[in-house]
Amino acid sequence: MKVVLTGSLGHISQPLATQLIAKGHSVTIISSKAEKEKEIENMGAKAAIGSIVDTHFLSATFKDADIVYLMEPPFNFFDPSLDPEKFWLDIATSYVRAIQQSGVTKVIHLSSIGAHTHEGVGMLAAHHAVENILKALPNTVSIKTMRPVGFYYNMFAFIPAIKNTGSIIQNYGGDELKEPWVSPLDIAATIAEEMELPFDGRKVRYIASDEVSPSEAAKILGEAIGKPDLKWMVIPDEQFQSNLINMGFNLQVAKGLTEMNAARRDGKLYEDYYRNRPVLGKVILNNFVKDFAAAYHQQ
């Protein structure tokens, strides 16, 4: 099977490519960085160096592929001129044009928790807009939409506050609310599984690895870094957003992250997740904390 992956050698695309190659599939990895070419080829994949907003390049790369895996790359949270939603929508539009021009009929798209709605979930609402752009493709194109929850490695953002204040500081938290988290390894494994299952119409699948409350997470992380009394401190939305802005965050990003976390508190973010709750993956939080502790002690 010929598979084209976007995402270069990122947290998901690299382990995904490794699994597909091990199963004997022909894998092409798209990267915007020429310096990644040799590393990609050393894995046993073909490198396609170019921009994902270059429709001509994408169309040529997608041609004759059995399946294409699409993702919208992260952006610079500190770029004051960036319009985050436009950044992703431009990429989605490029994907659609390339799919139409290349004749691809099987697509796996990495979306996100929160993409079930266009309102009340902060910056994640952009994923809803992206999904709608892809849904406009003809029905002859089968699309599997993957909606992972929050990535474990987002917890690395807790480290500065822990170092400076001795606490995790967010605008959500508590003992009752269980937060789902996910490892990129479980995302890669799920996508690899879906690639070998039948494609028929449109499908949405949530992906999660573990579910723990913020207080439980603080305890687990604290024990891993030698701070067993680590606390999770909840502050008002206005203070949280102000803190982000003072750190140099793009204004739209600061507002979007604050609203996203508020949606964790009121349940809006996870309402569709719990209606379609997945079987949890293999990488629990206790597995990730080794990486967290290493990063904590290196900073």
C-alpha positions in Angstrom: 0.0 0.0 0.0 1.3 3.5 -0.9 0.9 6.0 1.9 1.7 9.7 2.0 2.2 11.3 5.4 2.2 15.0 6.2 3.8 16.1 9.5 7.5 15.5 8.6 9.2 13.7 11.4 7.0 15.0 14.2 5.7 13.3 17.3 3.0 11.4 15.4 4.3 11.1 11.9 7.6 9.5 12.8 6.3 6.6 14.9 3.5 6.2 12.4 5.9 5.9 9.5 8.0 3.4 11.4 5.0 1.2 12.0 3.9 1.4 8.4 7.3 0.6 7.0 7.7 -2.3 9.4 4.4 -3.7 7.9 5.8 -3.5 4.4 4.0 -0.4 3.2 5.5 2.2 0.8 5.7 5.5 2.7 6.3 9.0 1.5 6.9 11.7 4.1 6.3 15.3 3.3 8.6 17.9 5.0 9.3 21.5 4.4 12.8 21.1 5.5 15.4 19.8 3.1 17.7 18.9 5.9 15.2 16.2 6.9 15.6 14.3 3.6 18.4 12.0 4.6 16.9 11.1 8.0 13.6 10.3 6.2 15.4 8.1 3.6 17.4 6.4 6.4 14.1 5.2 7.9 13.2 3.5 4.7 10.7 6.1 3.5 10.7 8.5 0.5 11.1 12.2 1.2 9.0 14.8 -0.5 10.4 18.2 0.3 8.0 21.1 -0.2 5.2 23.3 1.2 1.8 22.0 2.2 0.3 25.2 0.9 1.8 24.6 -2.6 -1.1 22.8 -4.2 0.9 21.8 -7.3 3.6 20.1 -5.1 1.0 18.4 -3.0 -1.1 17.1 -5.9 2.0 15.6 -7.5 3.0 14.0 -4.2 -0.5 12.6 -3.6 -0.8 11.2 -7.1 -1.2 7.4 -7.1 -1.3 7.2 -3.2 -3.7 4.7 -1.7 -4.1 6.8 1.5 -3.0 10.2 2.5 -2.6 11.3 6.2 -3.3 15.0 6.8 -2.5 17.2 9.7 -2.3 20.9 10.4 1.1 21.7 11.9 1.5 23.8 15.1 2.1 27.5 14.8 4.2 30.0 16.8 2.1 31.1 19.8 4.3 34.2 20.2 3.9 35.6 16.6 1.8 38.8 17.1 0.8 39.0 13.5 -0.5 35.4 13.2 -4.2 34.6 12.6 -4.3 31.0 13.9 -7.6 30.1 12.3 -6.6 31.5 8.9 -3.3 29.6 9.1 -5.1 26.3 9.4 -7.9 27.0 7.0 -5.4 27.9 4.3 -3.7 24.6 4.8 -7.0 22.7 4.7 -8.0 24.5 1.4 -4.7 23.4 -0.1 -5.3 19.8 1.0 -8.7 19.8 -0.6 -7.4 21.1 -3.9 -4.6 18.6 -4.0 -6.9 15.7 -3.2 -9.3 16.7 -6.0 -6.4 17.2 -8.5 -4.6 14.0 -7.6 -7.6 11.7 -7.4 -7.0 10.4 -3.9 -10.0 8.6 -2.4 -8.9 7.6 1.1 -8.0 10.2 3.7 -7.1 10.1 7.3 -7.2 13.5 9.0 -5.8 14.4 12.4 -8.3 16.8 13.9 -8.8 17.4 17.7 -11.0 17.2 20.7 -13.4 20.1 20.5 -13.9 19.9 16.7 -17.5 18.8 17.2 -18.6 22.4 17.6 -17.8 25.9 16.3 -18.4 27.7 19.6 -17.5 27.6 23.3 -14.2 25.7 22.9 -11.8 28.6 22.2 -9.0 28.0 19.7 -10.1 24.4 19.1 -13.1 25.7 17.1 -10.7 26.1 14.2 -10.6 22.4 13.9 -14.3 22.3 13.4 -13.9 24.7 10.5 -11.1 22.6 9.0 -13.3 19.4 9.2 -16.1 21.2 7.4 -13.7 22.2 4.6 -12.7 18.6 4.2 -16.3 17.4 4.4 -17.1 19.4 1.3 -15.0 16.9 -0.7 -17.1 14.6 -3.0 -18.6 11.5 -1.3 -16.3 9.4 -3.4 -13.5 10.5 -1.0 -13.7 8.5 2.3 -12.4 10.4 5.3 -11.5 9.1 8.7 -11.3 11.9 11.2 -9.1 11.3 14.2 -9.8 13.5 17.3 -7.1 13.0 20.0 -7.5 14.7 23.3 -4.8 16.9 25.0 -1.3 15.6 24.4 0.8 14.6 27.4 3.7 16.7 26.1 1.5 19.8 26.6 2.3 19.3 30.2 5.8 20.5 29.6 4.3 24.0 29.7 3.7 23.5 33.4 7.4 23.4 34.2 8.1 27.2 34.3 5.3 27.7 36.8 6.4 24.8 38.9 10.0 26.2 38.9 8.9 29.7 39.7 6.0 29.2 42.1 6.1 25.6 43.2 2.6 25.0 41.7 0.8 24.1 38.4 -1.2 27.2 37.6 -4.2 26.9 35.2 -7.7 28.3 34.9 -9.3 24.8 35.3 -8.7 22.0 37.8 -10.0 20.1 40.8 -10.5 16.6 42.1 -13.8 15.6 40.5 -13.2 16.3 36.8 -11.3 13.6 34.9 -9.2 15.0 32.1 -8.4 12.7 29.2 -4.8 12.8 27.9 -3.1 11.1 25.1 0.3 9.9 24.0 1.4 10.5 20.3 2.4 6.8 20.3 -1.2 5.8 20.9 -2.3 8.2 18.2 0.2 6.7 15.7 -0.9 3.2 16.6 -4.6 4.1 16.1 -4.0 5.7 12.8 -1.9 2.7 11.6 -4.7 0.5 12.6 -7.3 2.6 10.7 -5.2 2.5 7.6 -5.6 -1.2 7.3 -9.4 -1.2 8.1 -12.0 -0.6 5.4 -12.7 2.9 4.2 -16.4 3.6 3.7 -17.8 7.2 3.8 -17.0 9.4 6.8 -15.9 8.2 10.2 -14.9 10.0 13.5 -12.8 8.4 16.1 -11.6 9.8 19.4 -8.2 8.8 20.8 -7.1 8.9 24.5 -4.5 7.1 26.6 -5.5 7.9 30.2 -8.1 9.8 32.3 -6.9 11.6 35.5 -8.2 14.6 37.4 -5.9 17.6 37.6 -5.2 17.0 41.3 -4.2 13.4 40.5 -2.0 14.6 37.7 -0.3 17.1 40.0 0.4 14.2 42.5 1.8 11.9 39.8 4.0 14.7 38.3 5.1 15.9 41.7 6.3 12.5 42.8 8.2 12.1 39.6 10.1 15.3 40.0 10.7 15.0 43.8 8.0 17.4 44.8 5.3 15.1 46.3 3.3 18.1 47.7 3.0 19.7 44.2 -0.4 21.5 44.0 -2.6 22.4 41.1 -3.7 26.0 41.6 -6.8 27.4 39.8 -6.9 31.1 38.9 -9.6 33.2 37.3 -9.8 33.3 33.5 -8.9 37.0 33.4 -5.7 36.4 35.4 -4.7 33.4 33.3 -5.2 35.3 30.0 -3.3 38.2 31.4 -0.4 35.9 32.4 -0.2 34.5 28.9 -0.2 38.0 27.3 2.5 39.1 29.7 4.6 36.1 28.6 4.3 37.4 25.0 1.6 35.2 23.7 -0.3 36.3 20.5 -3.5 38.0 21.8 -5.8 35.6 19.8 -3.9 32.6 21.1 -4.0 33.8 24.7 -7.8 34.3 24.4 -8.3 31.0 22.6 -6.3 29.0 25.2 -8.2 30.7 28.1 -11.6 29.8 26.5 -10.4 26.3 25.7 -9.6 25.7 29.4 -12.9 27.2 30.5 -14.6 24.6 28.2 -12.8 22.0 30.2 -14.4 23.3 33.4 -18.0 23.5 32.0 -17.9 20.2 30.1 -18.4 21.7 26.7 -15.0 20.4 25.5 -15.7 16.8 26.3 -19.4 16.5 25.7 -19.0 14.6 22.4 -16.0 12.7 23.6 -18.0 11.1 26.4 -20.9 10.3 24.0 -18.3 8.4 21.9 -15.8 7.4 24.5 -12.9 5.4 23.1 -11.1 2.4 24.5 -8.0 3.9 26.2 -4.5 3.3 24.7 -1.5 1.8 26.3 0.6 4.7 27.4 -0.7 5.8 30.8 0.3 9.0 32.5 2.7 7.1 34.8 4.7 6.1 31.6 4.9 9.7 30.4 6.2 11.1 33.7 9.7 9.8 33.1 9.9 12.2 30.1 8.4 15.0 32.2 10.9 14.5 35.0 13.8 14.4 32.6 12.6 17.7 31.0 12.0 19.3 34.4 15.5 18.6 35.6 17.1 19.8 32.4 15.5 23.2 32.6 
